[in-house]
Amino acid sequence: MNILFITADQWRGECLSALGHPVVKTPNLDALAKDACLFRQHYAQASPCAPSRTSIHTGMYMQNHRCVTNGTPIDRELTNWALEARKAGYDPALFGYTDSAMDPRGLSENDSRLRHYSEPLPGIGSYTAYKADVPLDWVQSLTEKGYTLPESHKDLYGVKADGIEWEDGGEVPLPLAIKTEDHETHFMVEKCIGWIKRQPGAWIAHLSLLRPHPPFVAPEPYNKLYDPTAMEPPVRCENPDQEARQHPFLDYFLKHTVHAAPESELAILRAKASYYGLMTEVDDNLGRLFAALKSCGSWDSTLIIFTSDHGEQLGDHWLIKKQGYFDQSYFVPLIISDPRSSADACRGKQLDAFSENVDLMPTMLDWLGLEIPAQCDGRSLVPLLQSGKIPTSWRKQVHWEYDFRKLLDDTVEKHFGITAHQCNLSVIRDHRYKYVHFTALPPLFFDLQEDPGEFVNQANNPEYQSLVLEYAQKMLSLRMNHTDRRLTEIFLSSDGPVTRHSALS
């Protein structure tokens, strides 16, 4: 049996035509969902990329793995799904990146691996070496095809063809200067296909695609697939100043960071059209991958997981990129296709169970029949795949965290008058309410039924005080329940170590 674990970077959860999105088209993921289970309430546990991916790969909340931002090392004492699969005889392969930073303890200060966070996840064999966040073999392929490369290879993702941009009077958003058949998305999927076809036995592959991550510049013909004038406008207040009144954190991010959206709504609409175009490009390439699985006879023996590391604000609340506490940055897609007949009950279903990215490691290990380590904060989704139903004991809310310290300077700390370790927030969200707890700043509380756009903070409204207290207590209980448990299930008896695993709920 095989596992194909796919992540697309920065993909908002509602952006699947299978979920009725009014614009974006994803026919190949839709077809996968018809033969799989689509989780409608799936959330990432952190942002940006490295903290979120560490949660994915270790099955742990950020409060436990402590990779708080891009470039923070992953503690070498932590295990992950690749290391656990390797113990069982698998040789997991990586096509793309995991945004992993090496634990510097015990390494020479001259070790080149301490100069970046593009190392592959421990336990996984990388087939795409990176330098400065760009795959070297892709750059080499562009050179061989005669492309003129920019001084910084990272600019390859945003170099546009000559012309007039749409918001400046052009007919369509300008395309990427690189052809779609030469784009990194096509290149990475092609490498993954070739590797899968060469495998003589069972395999595990992690395909980690960069797109639709910014810059939002799609190659031909995806740049003109969606009309910017047909895009839905951003969900936000009338102006940034009005938005900023919600909370001091939001005020700071709108006025002092690169996360503030451009003033031009036309620029946002063009970016949105290109964002959707990049999604459809990913979908088309996944269609090639799925067809290859079928042609080589692996389709009926492969667990397929599709998700994302986090979402994208895309101008909502006057923000871009991913950060903070709004749903747009953490609501992501999840499709799981289990080929076994035992999963027939969930085939084609869309479940409203609250699922989290920390569930993916337990799910893969459980599917392989392997033990789930005590470190995991997530739960296996295999029982839901087999029953097609939500167990009564299943979680009733989701949780995520965001750490907003700047590791290279203390500007954020000075602005708020707090320490680096106080620059964090935690969220607990269910179908009706959302509570945001800051370590050293005032809380937020939203009534999602009355205010789905999250515009009105009810934390200081007397009518909501009992609910604010209730959800603060829920947050405390959640964090206590998920405190690091790695050695707590072991007892040193007269007969030696005894281990008794216990469920989290």
PyMOL commands that set and color helices and strands:
alter all, ss='L'
color gray80, all
select helices_A, chain A and resi 17-19+27-34+49-58+62-65+81-87+112-115+136-144+153-157+166-168+180-182+184-198+222-224+228-230+240-244+248-256+265-295+299-301+316-318+327-329+341-346+357-367+382-387+411-416+420-422+462-481
alter helices_A, ss='H'
color red, helices_A
select strands_A, chain A and resi 2-8+37-43+93-95+125-126+130-131+134-135+204-209+302-308+334-337+349-356+398-403+424-429+433-438+444-447+490-493+496-499
alter strands_A, ss='S'
color yellow, strands_A
deselect
rebuild
show_as cartoon
